[in-house]
Amino acid sequence: MVRARRPSPQTAAVLTALAETGSGWSHGYDLCRTLGLKAGTVYPILIRLTERGQVETSWETDPPRGRPARHLYRLSSAGAELARTVAASAPAGEAAPAPRTARLAPRVT
């Protein structure tokens, strides 16, 4: 029997931030900056969520001249469901972890 574990506060924050962008794409760097988390925290979370099918990834198709393409992230339908579950299971009187800024700017590829 597999027991479902509650995501860490950092994972919940990443899920919440990605959920706020809807179907838009986000860069890992933007997530780090918005959430106030270090890359060594955010990128392993994104990799783990991708391996579990909860986050979709893509490469930037038209990067600005002089900069390599960046990896883009967004929630899959399973990830969106997990984000809703995390938000709904936050303790009473306590909101789900939220990004430090109001909203990430959606990325278009």
MOGI-V527593 format. One line per field, one symbol per residue. ss: DSSP state (2 for helix, 1 for strand, 0 for the rest). phi: phi as a letter, one per 20 degrees, with the letter a starting at -180 (. if undefined). A space follows every 10 residues. Layout:
# MOGI-V527593
ss->???
phi->???
This chain:
# MOGI-V527593
ss->0000000022 2222222222 0000111222 2222200022 2222222222 2000111110 0000000000 1111102222 2222222200 0000000000 000000100
phi->.eefefffgf ffffffffff emefecegff fgffemdegf efffffffff femececbeg ecffgncffd fdcbfeffff ffffffffef ggmcffgcff dfafffddd
